[in-house]
Amino acid sequence: MSDINAYLRAAGLALASLDSAVIERASDVCIECIRNGGTIFFCGNGGSAVDSQHLAGELVGRFRIERRPIRAVAITSNSAVITAIANDYDFSEIFSRQIEALGNSGDVLIAISTSGNSVNVLKAVETAKSISMRTIGFTGSAVCALSDMTDICLKASSGETSHIQEALLVAGHAICDAVEKAAALSESS
């Protein structure tokens, strides 16, 4: 088997490990948030930071259909805020301080950590829960702090970070699709 085929096979296994019922529950929580005028926040480090921005962009812009913008914010992209918090406080607080400033009861935080143990992501979840936000974890680890802390935790099973990220992006797109369709449906009624 070629290296390319082996890579694609491993990626497919990670994708197949996703639990569609968990994705449905996460979608329902996001839909409820949007219907109630809330905001969906995203956070993560490195590739997960970029995925946070990507998914927020799908909701604010559009994913597959024309509709009004959906309130979504990636708290990974404001370099002035992130570096000020990291400098004045600690890097572990770069997301939690933003959630404390911007989040409201009924909002949703989608926290992405392939290891499930990123301290700054865990602190964001802790802060979100303290203000009655719903929390959704995206991880690749079956046993991790993120899984224990979040209301819903989606896990992509793989020993390779790249495959975890690929599977979680597909799950994120599935959630965007469900939220977008629900938003478009409520616009037409």
N, CA, C and O atoms as a DFTB+ gen file, in Angstrom:
756 C
 N C O
     1  1       0.850      -1.172       0.000
     2  2       0.000       0.000       0.000
     3  2       0.900       1.241       0.000
     4  3       1.890       1.292       0.729
     5  1       0.560       2.217      -0.802
     6  2       1.371       3.434      -0.863
     7  2       1.186       4.254       0.416
     8  3       0.236       4.053       1.173
     9  1       2.108       5.172       0.633
    10  2       2.011       6.059       1.793
    11  2       0.729       6.891       1.741
    12  3       0.096       7.132       2.768
    13  1       0.357       7.323       0.544
    14  2      -0.859       8.131       0.383
    15  2      -2.083       7.300       0.769
    16  3      -2.936       7.770       1.521
    17  1      -2.174       6.087       0.268
    18  2      -3.309       5.223       0.605
    19  2      -3.366       4.932       2.095
    20  3      -4.445       4.921       2.687
    21  1      -2.214       4.696       2.702
    22  2      -2.168       4.433       4.145
    23  2      -2.639       5.658       4.930
    24  3      -3.364       5.536       5.917
    25  1      -2.218       6.829       4.480
    26  2      -2.636       8.065       5.148
    27  2      -4.155       8.227       5.059
    28  3      -4.816       8.494       6.063
    29  1      -4.699       8.065       3.854
    30  2      -6.142       8.225       3.654
    31  2      -6.928       7.189       4.443
    32  3      -7.997       7.495       4.972
    33  1      -6.417       5.980       4.528
    34  2      -7.087       4.922       5.290
    35  2      -7.136       5.294       6.771
    36  3      -8.170       5.136       7.419
    37  1      -6.017       5.787       7.306
    38  2      -5.967       6.183       8.715
    39  2      -6.895       7.377       8.987
    40  3      -7.556       7.437      10.024
    41  1      -6.932       8.311       8.052
    42  2      -7.841       9.455       8.202
    43  2      -9.292       8.986       8.193
    44  3     -10.116       9.479       8.963
    45  1      -9.595       8.043       7.329
    46  2     -10.951       7.485       7.262
    47  2     -11.355       6.785       8.545
    48  3     -12.511       6.864       8.961
    49  1     -10.419       6.106       9.170
    50  2     -10.705       5.445      10.449
    51  2     -11.019       6.459      11.542
    52  3     -11.920       6.245      12.353
    53  1     -10.275       7.563      11.563
    54  2     -10.557       8.616      12.540
    55  2     -11.943       9.209      12.298
    56  3     -12.695       9.443      13.243
    57  1     -12.271       9.448      11.053
    58  2     -13.588       9.979      10.705
    59  2     -14.689       8.995      11.101
    60  3     -15.726       9.402      11.625
    61  1     -14.471       7.724      10.858
    62  2     -15.471       6.702      11.199
    63  2     -15.657       6.559      12.710
    64  3     -16.673       6.034      13.164
    65  1     -14.680       7.024      13.486
    66  2     -14.786       6.903      14.943
    67  2     -15.725       7.936      15.558
    68  3     -16.101       7.802      16.722
    69  1     -16.112       8.961      14.803
    70  2     -16.999       9.995      15.324
    71  2     -18.374       9.422      15.631
    72  3     -18.879       8.577      14.891
    73  1     -18.969       9.875      16.706
    74  2     -20.293       9.440      17.130
    75  2     -21.322      10.462      16.630
    76  3     -21.375      11.586      17.130
    77  1     -22.130      10.074      15.656
    78  2     -23.087      11.021      15.066
    79  2     -24.118      11.498      16.087
    80  3     -24.626      12.613      15.963
    81  1     -24.436      10.692      17.080
    82  2     -25.391      11.116      18.111
    83  2     -24.817      12.265      18.944
    84  3     -25.556      13.159      19.357
    85  1     -23.522      12.246      19.189
    86  2     -22.875      13.332      19.931
    87  2     -22.863      14.599      19.071
    88  3     -23.089      15.696      19.581
    89  1     -22.604      14.449      17.786
    90  2     -22.635      15.602      16.879
    91  2     -24.052      16.190      16.835
    92  3     -24.213      17.410      16.823
    93  1     -25.056      15.350      16.812
    94  2     -26.461      15.818      16.836
    95  2     -26.745      16.605      18.118
    96  3     -27.357      17.672      18.066
    97  1     -26.307      16.087      19.257
    98  2     -26.531      16.788      20.535
    99  2     -25.817      18.140      20.541
   100  3     -26.376      19.143      20.983
   101  1     -24.586      18.156      20.050
   102  2     -23.840      19.418      19.976
   103  2     -24.557      20.408      19.052
   104  3     -24.653      21.594      19.366
   105  1     -25.051      19.925      17.930
   106  2     -25.796      20.780      16.995
   107  2     -27.036      21.350      17.657
   108  3     -27.326      22.539      17.516
   109  1     -27.768      20.516      18.377
   110  2     -28.991      20.969      19.058
   111  2     -28.697      22.071      20.072
   112  3     -29.451      23.038      20.174
   113  1     -27.604      21.931      20.822
   114  2     -27.216      22.945      21.802
   115  2     -26.884      24.257      21.089
   116  3     -27.274      25.329      21.554
   117  1     -26.173      24.182      19.976
   118  2     -25.827      25.384      19.211
   119  2     -27.060      26.031      18.602
   120  3     -27.180      27.256      18.596
   121  1     -27.967      25.227      18.096
   122  2     -29.206      25.753      17.518
   123  2     -30.024      26.472      18.583
   124  3     -30.535      27.566      18.345
   125  1     -30.148      25.867      19.741
   126  2     -30.889      26.500      20.846
   127  2     -30.251      27.835      21.223
   128  3     -30.957      28.817      21.449
   129  1     -28.939      27.875      21.290
   130  2     -28.216      29.107      21.606
   131  2     -28.547      30.204      20.602
   132  3     -28.886      31.323      20.989
   133  1     -28.452      29.890      19.331
   134  2     -28.704      30.884      18.280
   135  2     -30.163      31.334      18.291
   136  3     -30.445      32.523      18.138
   137  1     -31.070      30.416      18.466
   138  2     -32.506      30.780      18.510
   139  2     -32.809      31.722      19.671
   140  3     -33.742      32.522      19.603
   141  1     -32.013      31.621      20.741
   142  2     -32.213      32.472      21.909
   143  2     -31.370      33.745      21.865
   144  3     -31.261      34.455      22.864
   145  1     -30.771      34.032      20.701
   146  2     -30.004      35.260      20.545
   147  2     -28.592      35.201      21.099
   148  3     -27.959      36.238      21.295
   149  1     -28.092      34.000      21.354
   150  2     -26.759      33.843      21.924
   151  2     -25.662      33.800      20.870
   152  3     -25.900      33.957      19.673
   153  1     -24.462      33.582      21.366
   154  2     -23.262      33.545      20.534
   155  2     -22.545      32.218      20.742
   156  3     -22.495      31.696      21.856
   157  1     -21.993      31.678      19.663
   158  2     -21.153      30.485      19.738
   159  2     -19.704      30.950      19.686
   160  3     -19.284      31.589      18.722
   161  1     -18.946      30.625      20.727
   162  2     -17.528      30.964      20.807
   163  2     -16.701      29.715      20.518
   164  3     -17.128      28.597      20.807
   165  1     -15.515      29.915      19.947
   166  2     -14.593      28.825      19.643
   167  2     -13.215      29.175      20.192
   168  3     -12.808      30.336      20.169
   169  1     -12.492      28.157      20.691
   170  2     -11.098      28.373      21.077
   171  2     -10.283      27.100      20.887
   172  3     -10.828      25.996      20.854
   173  1      -8.980      27.270      20.765
   174  2      -8.044      26.171      20.612
   175  2      -6.666      26.743      20.297
   176  3      -6.537      27.935      20.021
   177  1      -5.662      25.917      20.338
   178  2      -4.278      26.333      20.093
   179  2      -3.774      25.771      18.768
   180  3      -4.211      24.701      18.343
   181  1      -2.858      26.484      18.113
   182  2      -2.226      25.986      16.895
   183  2      -3.242      25.700      15.799
   184  3      -4.017      26.576      15.415
   185  1      -3.233      24.458      15.295
   186  2      -4.191      24.067      14.266
   187  2      -5.625      24.196      14.742
   188  3      -6.516      24.507      13.952
   189  1      -5.857      23.961      16.019
   190  2      -7.205      24.098      16.586
   191  2      -7.636      25.558      16.636
   192  3      -8.830      25.850      16.564
   193  1      -6.677      26.482      16.759
   194  2      -6.992      27.913      16.700
   195  2      -7.488      28.269      15.301
   196  3      -8.465      28.999      15.136
   197  1      -6.790      27.736      14.300
   198  2      -7.194      27.991      12.915
   199  2      -8.554      27.354      12.629
   200  3      -9.389      27.958      11.957
   201  1      -8.781      26.153      13.128
   202  2     -10.091      25.514      12.963
   203  2     -11.182      26.336      13.644
   204  3     -12.299      26.424      13.133
   205  1     -10.871      26.939      14.790
   206  2     -11.830      27.814      15.474
   207  2     -12.224      28.980      14.574
   208  3     -13.405      29.302      14.442
   209  1     -11.229      29.605      13.960
   210  2     -11.502      30.726      13.062
   211  2     -12.290      30.274      11.842
   212  3     -13.212      30.958      11.399
   213  1     -11.927      29.134      11.309
   214  2     -12.598      28.589      10.129
   215  2     -14.082      28.354      10.421
   216  3     -14.940      28.766       9.640
   217  1     -14.386      27.696      11.535
   218  2     -15.773      27.364      11.845
   219  2     -16.596      28.604      12.182
   220  3     -17.760      28.702      11.793
   221  1     -15.996      29.554      12.906
   222  2     -16.705      30.809      13.175
   223  2     -17.000      31.536      11.865
   224  3     -18.074      32.113      11.694
   225  1     -16.042      31.504      10.947
   226  2     -16.238      32.132       9.644
   227  2     -17.365      31.507       8.846
   228  3     -18.102      32.207       8.152
   229  1     -17.503      30.196       8.940
   230  2     -18.601      29.504       8.241
   231  2     -19.960      29.988       8.752
   232  3     -20.917      30.087       7.985
   233  1     -20.038      30.289      10.054
   234  2     -21.312      30.714      10.633
   235  2     -21.591      32.200      10.395
   236  3     -22.721      32.575      10.084
   237  1     -20.579      33.034      10.536
   238  2     -20.783      34.471      10.315
   239  2     -21.002      34.748       8.834
   240  3     -21.866      35.546       8.468
   241  1     -20.228      34.095       7.989
   242  2     -20.401      34.245       6.536
   243  2     -21.531      33.344       6.071
   244  3     -22.709      33.628       6.287
   245  1     -21.153      32.274       5.441
   246  2     -22.123      31.243       5.087
   247  2     -21.361      29.945       4.893
   248  3     -20.185      29.942       4.531
   249  1     -22.046      28.861       5.138
   250  2     -21.446      27.554       4.923
   251  2     -21.882      27.025       3.562
   252  3     -21.063      26.893       2.652
   253  1     -23.183      26.721       3.421
   254  2     -23.664      26.141       2.162
   255  2     -24.859      26.872       1.569
   256  3     -25.134      26.741       0.376
   257  1     -25.572      27.642       2.389
   258  2     -26.784      28.306       1.880
   259  2     -26.804      29.778       2.293
   260  3     -26.176      30.175       3.275
   261  1     -27.538      30.572       1.520
   262  2     -27.704      31.984       1.840
   263  2     -28.645      32.117       3.031
   264  3     -29.709      31.500       3.077
   265  1     -28.229      32.928       3.986
   266  2     -29.041      33.230       5.166
   267  2     -28.376      34.374       5.906
   268  3     -27.270      34.791       5.561
   269  1     -29.054      34.878       6.925
   270  2     -28.481      35.964       7.713
   271  2     -27.278      35.448       8.511
   272  3     -27.179      34.250       8.775
   273  1     -26.368      36.345       8.893
   274  2     -25.207      35.928       9.675
   275  2     -25.616      35.321      11.020
   276  3     -26.620      35.711      11.617
   277  1     -24.836      34.385      11.467
   278  2     -25.033      33.723      12.762
   279  2     -23.935      34.228      13.695
   280  3     -22.775      34.337      13.299
   281  1     -24.309      34.533      14.924
   282  2     -23.361      35.077      15.897
   283  2     -22.352      34.014      16.316
   284  3     -22.694      33.053      17.005
   285  1     -21.105      34.200      15.891
   286  2     -20.022      33.273      16.224
   287  2     -18.712      34.049      16.300
   288  3     -18.456      34.939      15.489
   289  1     -17.885      33.700      17.286
   290  2     -16.625      34.406      17.501
   291  2     -15.530      33.400      17.819
   292  3     -15.682      32.559      18.704
   293  1     -14.426      33.494      17.090
   294  2     -13.223      32.732      17.440
   295  2     -12.379      33.630      18.332
   296  3     -11.916      34.684      17.895
   297  1     -12.179      33.221      19.570
   298  2     -11.397      34.050      20.495
   299  2      -9.902      33.739      20.377
   300  3      -9.128      33.939      21.313
   301  1      -9.528      33.245      19.201
   302  2      -8.145      32.884      18.911
   303  2      -7.456      33.890      18.003
   304  3      -6.261      33.758      17.739
   305  1      -8.182      34.895      17.520
   306  2      -7.655      35.680      16.407
   307  2      -7.274      37.117      16.720
   308  3      -6.689      37.773      15.858
   309  1      -7.568      37.639      17.887
   310  2      -7.220      39.022      18.201
   311  2      -5.848      39.034      18.886
   312  3      -5.741      38.865      20.100
   313  1      -4.818      39.235      18.087
   314  2      -3.454      39.130      18.619
   315  2      -3.164      40.166      19.702
   316  3      -2.403      39.878      20.625
   317  1      -3.743      41.355      19.619
   318  2      -3.509      42.366      20.652
   319  2      -4.081      41.908      21.991
   320  3      -3.423      42.035      23.023
   321  1      -5.292      41.380      21.979
   322  2      -5.916      40.899      23.213
   323  2      -5.143      39.700      23.766
   324  3      -4.841      39.646      24.959
   325  1      -4.829      38.756      22.908
   326  2      -4.136      37.542      23.347
   327  2      -2.774      37.877      23.953
   328  3      -2.425      37.365      25.017
   329  1      -2.004      38.735      23.282
   330  2      -0.668      39.038      23.799
   331  2      -0.723      39.921      25.043
   332  3       0.136      39.805      25.917
   333  1      -1.712      40.794      25.134
   334  2      -1.865      41.605      26.353
   335  2      -2.178      40.715      27.552
   336  3      -1.586      40.871      28.620
   337  1      -3.107      39.786      27.372
   338  2      -3.459      38.878      28.473
   339  2      -2.265      37.996      28.832
   340  3      -1.962      37.813      30.011
   341  1      -1.592      37.453      27.828
   342  2      -0.434      36.588      28.087
   343  2       0.671      37.354      28.806
   344  3       1.329      36.808      29.693
   345  1       0.879      38.616      28.429
   346  2       1.933      39.429      29.033
   347  2       1.561      39.896      30.438
   348  3       2.373      39.815      31.360
   349  1       0.326      40.388      30.599
   350  2      -0.084      40.982      31.865
   351  2      -0.536      39.954      32.901
   352  3      -0.458      40.209      34.103
   353  1      -0.998      38.820      32.452
   354  2      -1.483      37.766      33.358
   355  2      -0.668      36.500      33.126
   356  3       0.382      36.302      33.737
   357  1      -1.160      35.655      32.243
   358  2      -0.482      34.395      31.951
   359  2      -1.094      33.818      30.690
   360  3      -2.274      34.033      30.413
   361  1      -0.288      33.079      29.915
   362  2      -0.804      32.467      28.686
   363  2      -1.987      31.555      28.968
   364  3      -2.858      31.397      28.113
   365  1      -2.035      30.962      30.133
   366  2      -3.132      30.054      30.467
   367  2      -4.477      30.772      30.555
   368  3      -5.521      30.121      30.602
   369  1      -4.465      32.105      30.578
   370  2      -5.707      32.871      30.718
   371  2      -6.164      33.557      29.429
   372  3      -7.116      34.336      29.450
   373  1      -5.486      33.272      28.297
   374  2      -5.809      34.017      27.068
   375  2      -7.239      33.812      26.585
   376  3      -7.807      34.701      25.950
   377  1      -7.822      32.673      26.869
   378  2      -9.207      32.420      26.447
   379  2     -10.201      32.703      27.574
   380  3     -11.283      33.234      27.324
   381  1      -9.849      32.359      28.792
   382  2     -10.790      32.530      29.908
   383  2     -11.121      34.002      30.139
   384  3     -12.270      34.337      30.427
   385  1     -10.130      34.882      30.016
   386  2     -10.403      36.320      30.197
   387  2     -11.359      36.824      29.119
   388  3     -12.224      37.655      29.397
   389  1     -11.210      36.334      27.904
   390  2     -12.114      36.758      26.829
   391  2     -13.528      36.230      27.062
   392  3     -14.505      36.940      26.823
   393  1     -13.636      35.000      27.522
   394  2     -14.967      34.449      27.833
   395  2     -15.610      35.254      28.954
   396  3     -16.800      35.567      28.905
   397  1     -14.812      35.585      29.963
   398  2     -15.339      36.388      31.071
   399  2     -15.836      37.744      30.574
   400  3     -16.861      38.236      31.045
   401  1     -15.119      38.350      29.626
   402  2     -15.489      39.662      29.097
   403  2     -16.664      39.617      28.129
   404  3     -17.504      40.517      28.130
   405  1     -16.729      38.569      27.300
   406  2     -17.671      38.556      26.178
   407  2     -18.834      37.576      26.326
   408  3     -19.890      37.776      25.726
   409  1     -18.652      36.536      27.105
   410  2     -19.656      35.477      27.186
   411  2     -20.829      35.836      28.081
   412  3     -20.715      36.643      29.003
   413  1     -21.950      35.216      27.783
   414  2     -23.170      35.396      28.566
   415  2     -23.824      34.048      28.824
   416  3     -23.583      33.074      28.111
   417  1     -24.638      34.015      29.834
   418  2     -25.416      32.809      30.123
   419  2     -26.196      32.414      28.868
   420  3     -26.811      33.263      28.224
   421  1     -26.169      31.143      28.529
   422  2     -26.878      30.653      27.352
   423  2     -26.033      30.604      26.098
   424  3     -26.422      29.971      25.117
   425  1     -24.871      31.266      26.109
   426  2     -23.951      31.163      24.982
   427  2     -23.318      29.777      24.996
   428  3     -23.490      29.015      25.947
   429  1     -22.585      29.458      23.933
   430  2     -21.917      28.155      23.806
   431  2     -20.434      28.383      23.563
   432  3     -20.052      29.275      22.805
   433  1     -19.601      27.577      24.207
   434  2     -18.167      27.540      23.920
   435  2     -17.841      26.180      23.336
   436  3     -18.093      25.145      23.952
   437  1     -17.269      26.199      22.122
   438  2     -16.719      24.979      21.531
   439  2     -15.216      25.043      21.741
   440  3     -14.522      25.860      21.135
   441  1     -14.726      24.170      22.607
   442  2     -13.324      24.152      23.024
   443  2     -12.621      23.000      22.318
   444  3     -12.993      21.838      22.485
   445  1     -11.601      23.328      21.527
   446  2     -10.920      22.321      20.710
   447  2      -9.517      22.078      21.264
   448  3      -8.712      23.003      21.373
   449  1      -9.237      20.826      21.610
   450  2      -7.914      20.445      22.100
   451  2      -7.677      18.987      21.730
   452  3      -8.321      18.091      22.276
   453  1      -6.758      18.750      20.805
   454  2      -6.540      17.362      20.373
   455  2      -6.096      16.484      21.530
   456  3      -6.458      15.309      21.580
   457  1      -5.322      17.025      22.460
   458  2      -4.890      16.253      23.628
   459  2      -5.972      16.205      24.693
   460  3      -6.028      15.270      25.492
   461  1      -6.828      17.213      24.701
   462  2      -7.857      17.317      25.734
   463  2      -7.332      17.840      27.053
   464  3      -8.046      17.817      28.055
   465  1      -6.097      18.312      27.072
   466  2      -5.487      18.744      28.326
   467  2      -4.802      20.113      28.239
   468  3      -3.994      20.448      29.105
   469  1      -5.109      20.901      27.217
   470  2      -4.509      22.234      27.083
   471  2      -5.039      23.143      28.185
   472  3      -6.242      23.386      28.275
   473  1      -4.141      23.638      29.016
   474  2      -4.536      24.384      30.217
   475  2      -5.380      25.611      29.879
   476  3      -6.377      25.872      30.552
   477  1      -4.999      26.369      28.847
   478  2      -5.765      27.581      28.524
   479  2      -7.167      27.245      28.011
   480  3      -8.105      28.005      28.251
   481  1      -7.322      26.138      27.321
   482  2      -8.638      25.704      26.848
   483  2      -9.483      25.240      28.040
   484  3     -10.670      25.559      28.120
   485  1      -8.885      24.501      28.950
   486  2      -9.600      24.026      30.137
   487  2     -10.057      25.194      31.014
   488  3     -11.162      25.168      31.557
   489  1      -9.210      26.215      31.153
   490  2      -9.606      27.399      31.935
   491  2     -10.774      28.127      31.271
   492  3     -11.649      28.656      31.956
   493  1     -10.787      28.154      29.937
   494  2     -11.909      28.782      29.226
   495  2     -13.203      28.025      29.515
   496  3     -14.246      28.640      29.734
   497  1     -13.137      26.692      29.518
   498  2     -14.315      25.880      29.824
   499  2     -14.784      26.158      31.252
   500  3     -15.978      26.326      31.502
   501  1     -13.848      26.203      32.167
   502  2     -14.187      26.466      33.568
   503  2     -14.890      27.818      33.713
   504  3     -15.897      27.924      34.413
   505  1     -14.365      28.837      33.059
   506  2     -14.974      30.170      33.112
   507  2     -16.349      30.168      32.454
   508  3     -17.293      30.753      32.984
   509  1     -16.464      29.515      31.307
   510  2     -17.755      29.444      30.605
   511  2     -18.816      28.790      31.495
   512  3     -19.947      29.269      31.573
   513  1     -18.453      27.718      32.150
   514  2     -19.410      27.026      33.019
   515  2     -19.804      27.910      34.206
   516  3     -20.943      27.855      34.668
   517  1     -18.869      28.718      34.696
   518  2     -19.163      29.578      35.851
   519  2     -20.177      30.668      35.525
   520  3     -20.806      31.216      36.429
   521  1     -20.342      30.987      34.237
   522  2     -21.345      31.991      33.845
   523  2     -22.515      31.347      33.101
   524  3     -23.252      32.021      32.381
   525  1     -22.674      30.042      33.285
   526  2     -23.814      29.291      32.738
   527  2     -23.839      29.225      31.221
   528  3     -24.906      29.227      30.608
   529  1     -22.657      29.167      30.620
   530  2     -22.573      28.873      29.194
   531  2     -22.574      27.362      29.036
   532  3     -22.146      26.642      29.938
   533  1     -23.050      26.877      27.898
   534  2     -22.940      25.459      27.556
   535  2     -21.574      25.226      26.948
   536  3     -21.040      26.099      26.263
   537  1     -21.003      24.058      27.189
   538  2     -19.656      23.775      26.705
   539  2     -19.633      22.479      25.899
   540  3     -20.225      21.467      26.273
   541  1     -18.923      22.559      24.777
   542  2     -18.761      21.412      23.878
   543  2     -17.266      21.228      23.653
   544  3     -16.575      22.161      23.245
   545  1     -16.771      20.032      23.918
   546  2     -15.363      19.735      23.692
   547  2     -15.168      18.971      22.401
   548  3     -15.978      18.115      22.046
   549  1     -14.094      19.282      21.704
   550  2     -13.640      18.529      20.527
   551  2     -12.258      18.017      20.900
   552  3     -11.364      18.818      21.171
   553  1     -12.060      16.705      20.921
   554  2     -10.765      16.164      21.306
   555  2     -10.477      14.855      20.584
   556  3     -11.326      14.311      19.878
   557  1      -9.272      14.369      20.776
   558  2      -8.885      13.079      20.207
   559  2      -8.571      12.085      21.287
   560  3      -8.233      10.935      21.005
   561  1      -8.678      12.518      22.519
   562  2      -8.294      11.655      23.630
   563  2      -9.518      11.081      24.318
   564  3     -10.432      11.814      24.695
   565  1      -9.530       9.785      24.477
   566  2     -10.661       9.116      25.136
   567  2     -10.730       9.483      26.617
   568  3     -11.817       9.628      27.176
   569  1      -9.584       9.630      27.240
   570  2      -9.531       9.974      28.658
   571  2      -8.746      11.273      28.787
   572  3      -7.537      11.308      28.557
   573  1      -9.451      12.343      29.159
   574  2      -8.790      13.644      29.272
   575  2      -9.646      14.563      30.131
   576  3     -10.819      14.291      30.386
   577  1      -9.040      15.647      30.567
   578  2      -9.752      16.617      31.400
   579  2     -10.900      17.283      30.638
   580  3     -11.957      17.539      31.215
   581  1     -10.700      17.563      29.355
   582  2     -11.739      18.233      28.564
   583  2     -13.022      17.395      28.534
   584  3     -14.124      17.929      28.657
   585  1     -12.870      16.116      28.374
   586  2     -14.027      15.220      28.338
   587  2     -14.805      15.264      29.652
   588  3     -16.035      15.222      29.659
   589  1     -14.079      15.349      30.748
   590  2     -14.714      15.378      32.065
   591  2     -15.393      16.716      32.362
   592  3     -16.358      16.766      33.126
   593  1     -14.892      17.799      31.763
   594  2     -15.366      19.141      32.107
   595  2     -16.527      19.641      31.249
   596  3     -17.342      20.433      31.723
   597  1     -16.614      19.195      30.004
   598  2     -17.595      19.772      29.085
   599  2     -18.951      19.079      29.193
   600  3     -19.049      17.929      29.621
   601  1     -19.992      19.806      28.796
   602  2     -21.344      19.236      28.791
   603  2     -21.450      18.120      27.759
   604  3     -22.091      17.097      27.998
   605  1     -20.820      18.328      26.620
   606  2     -20.811      17.357      25.518
   607  2     -19.374      17.279      25.030
   608  3     -18.717      18.311      24.896
   609  1     -18.878      16.093      24.764
   610  2     -17.519      15.980      24.253
   611  2     -17.482      15.045      23.056
   612  3     -17.874      13.881      23.142
   613  1     -17.010      15.570      21.952
   614  2     -16.864      14.825      20.710
   615  2     -15.426      14.347      20.607
   616  3     -14.493      15.140      20.738
   617  1     -15.243      13.053      20.373
   618  2     -13.908      12.468      20.339
   619  2     -13.650      11.799      18.997
   620  3     -14.463      11.017      18.505
   621  1     -12.499      12.126      18.418
   622  2     -12.037      11.468      17.196
   623  2     -10.875      10.568      17.589
   624  3      -9.850      11.039      18.083
   625  1     -11.041       9.294      17.371
   626  2     -10.051       8.329      17.825
   627  2      -8.947       8.130      16.799
   628  3      -9.181       7.630      15.698
   629  1      -7.729       8.533      17.184
   630  2      -6.549       8.316      16.345
   631  2      -5.311       8.622      17.176
   632  3      -5.356       9.438      18.097
   633  1      -4.231       7.978      16.852
   634  2      -2.958       8.280      17.483
   635  2      -2.222       9.411      16.791
   636  3      -1.159       9.829      17.250
   637  1      -2.766       9.907      15.705
   638  2      -2.141      10.966      14.911
   639  2      -2.931      12.272      15.038
   640  3      -4.126      12.319      14.746
   641  1      -2.250      13.317      15.476
   642  2      -2.900      14.625      15.623
   643  2      -3.559      15.082      14.331
   644  3      -4.667      15.617      14.360
   645  1      -2.894      14.880      13.199
   646  2      -3.453      15.340      11.922
   647  2      -4.802      14.685      11.640
   648  3      -5.719      15.350      11.157
   649  1      -4.933      13.408      11.929
   650  2      -6.206      12.711      11.668
   651  2      -7.293      13.153      12.642
   652  3      -8.464      13.242      12.273
   653  1      -6.911      13.426      13.866
   654  2      -7.872      13.966      14.840
   655  2      -8.402      15.301      14.321
   656  3      -9.611      15.532      14.306
   657  1      -7.491      16.179      13.896
   658  2      -7.898      17.491      13.387
   659  2      -8.807      17.366      12.161
   660  3      -9.800      18.084      12.043
   661  1      -8.467      16.465      11.264
   662  2      -9.278      16.282      10.056
   663  2     -10.689      15.815      10.397
   664  3     -11.666      16.337       9.859
   665  1     -10.796      14.840      11.283
   666  2     -12.110      14.319      11.663
   667  2     -12.924      15.381      12.402
   668  3     -14.123      15.520      12.160
   669  1     -12.282      16.128      13.298
   670  2     -13.006      17.153      14.053
   671  2     -13.465      18.297      13.159
   672  3     -14.500      18.909      13.421
   673  1     -12.707      18.592      12.110
   674  2     -13.156      19.619      11.164
   675  2     -14.416      19.159      10.434
   676  3     -15.328      19.957      10.218
   677  1     -14.477      17.903      10.058
   678  2     -15.692      17.370       9.423
   679  2     -16.865      17.465      10.403
   680  3     -17.967      17.856      10.018
   681  1     -16.630      17.110      11.659
   682  2     -17.693      17.225      12.669
   683  2     -18.130      18.677      12.823
   684  3     -19.323      18.962      12.932
   685  1     -17.163      19.594      12.833
   686  2     -17.493      21.018      12.910
   687  2     -18.318      21.475      11.732
   688  3     -19.251      22.262      11.891
   689  1     -17.984      20.987      10.550
   690  2     -18.782      21.315       9.363
   691  2     -20.193      20.753       9.476
   692  3     -21.151      21.406       9.062
   693  1     -20.331      19.563      10.026
   694  2     -21.669      18.984      10.208
   695  2     -22.502      19.840      11.151
   696  3     -23.697      20.034      10.931
   697  1     -21.871      20.349      12.199
   698  2     -22.577      21.233      13.133
   699  2     -22.947      22.537      12.427
   700  3     -24.069      23.020      12.578
   701  1     -22.023      23.111      11.663
   702  2     -22.323      24.332      10.908
   703  2     -23.507      24.109       9.971
   704  3     -24.380      24.968       9.851
   705  1     -23.533      22.968       9.315
   706  2     -24.617      22.644       8.388
   707  2     -25.960      22.614       9.121
   708  3     -26.941      23.185       8.646
   709  1     -26.002      21.953      10.268
   710  2     -27.251      21.851      11.028
   711  2     -27.697      23.211      11.552
   712  3     -28.878      23.550      11.477
   713  1     -26.762      23.985      12.080
   714  2     -27.091      25.304      12.623
   715  2     -27.570      26.224      11.507
   716  3     -28.555      26.944      11.664
   717  1     -26.866      26.194      10.382
   718  2     -27.233      27.035       9.250
   719  2     -28.639      26.696       8.741
   720  3     -29.440      27.597       8.489
   721  1     -28.937      25.418       8.592
   722  2     -30.263      25.017       8.114
   723  2     -31.350      25.458       9.083
   724  3     -32.410      25.917       8.657
   725  1     -31.099      25.323      10.386
   726  2     -32.084      25.742      11.392
   727  2     -32.278      27.271      11.343
   728  3     -33.401      27.760      11.465
   729  1     -31.200      28.003      11.168
   730  2     -31.295      29.460      11.088
   731  2     -32.065      29.893       9.850
   732  3     -32.900      30.796       9.914
   733  1     -31.783      29.246       8.720
   734  2     -32.487      29.575       7.476
   735  2     -33.964      29.238       7.584
   736  3     -34.809      29.984       7.090
   737  1     -34.279      28.132       8.219
   738  2     -35.669      27.726       8.398
   739  2     -36.426      28.731       9.265
   740  3     -37.573      29.066       8.971
   741  1     -35.787      29.210      10.332
   742  2     -36.466      30.176      11.196
   743  2     -36.643      31.528      10.508
   744  3     -37.579      32.263      10.821
   745  1     -35.746      31.864       9.567
   746  2     -35.899      33.105       8.782
   747  2     -37.108      33.035       7.871
   748  3     -37.791      34.037       7.657
   749  1     -37.375      31.849       7.333
   750  2     -38.468      31.714       6.366
   751  2     -39.843      31.560       7.018
   752  3     -40.864      31.631       6.333
   753  1     -39.877      31.350       8.334
   754  2     -41.189      31.190       8.986
   755  2     -41.650      32.425       9.688
   756  3     -42.731      32.433      10.276
